[in-house]
C-alpha cells in the first residue's frame, strides 16, 4: 500500500489513488485512507509540490476501495466511492479546486 512520506504525515492509502489533471495544469489526488475516510491532496502550481497533508472529505470508517473522479468543464469534480455498507456514495465540490465539498449522498 501507499505510505506516508514524512514522519507524522498522513496514514497509509488502502487502495490506488485517483488523480485528475485540472484545467490549470495542477494535479488533484483522491484516495481512501486506512481509517476508511476519503481524502484529497493537490498541487498549488503545475509541477509543484503537493499539499503537506491530506484534506479529509469524509468521516472515518465509511468507505473502502478506490474512488472514481469525474471532472466537469466548470472545474468542479464529483467523487464516487463504495461505502462500508456496500452502497455507492457520491459528493462533489461546489465551485472548483479549493472549494468545499457537498454532503455525501447515497447514489
Residue, then its C-alpha position, 0 to 999 in steps of 0.5 A: x500500500x501507499x505510505x506516508x512520506x514524512x514522519x507524522x504525515x498522513x496514514x497509509x492509502x488502502x487502495x490506488x489513488x485517483x488523480x485528475x489533471x485540472x484545467x490549470x495544469x495542477x494535479x488533484x489526488x483522491x484516495x481512501x485512507x486506512x481509517x476508511x475516510x476519503x481524502x484529497x491532496x493537490x498541487x498549488x502550481x503545475x509541477x509543484x509540490x503537493x499539499x503537506x497533508x491530506x484534506x479529509x472529505x469524509x468521516x472515518x470508517x465509511x468507505x473502502x476501495x478506490x474512488x472514481x473522479x469525474x471532472x466537469x468543464x466548470x472545474x468542479x469534480x464529483x467523487x464516487x466511492x463504495x461505502x462500508x455498507x456496500x452502497x455507492x456514495x457520491x459528493x462533489x465540490x461546489x465551485x472548483x479546486x479549493x472549494x468545499x465539498x457537498x454532503x455525501x449522498x447515497x447514489 
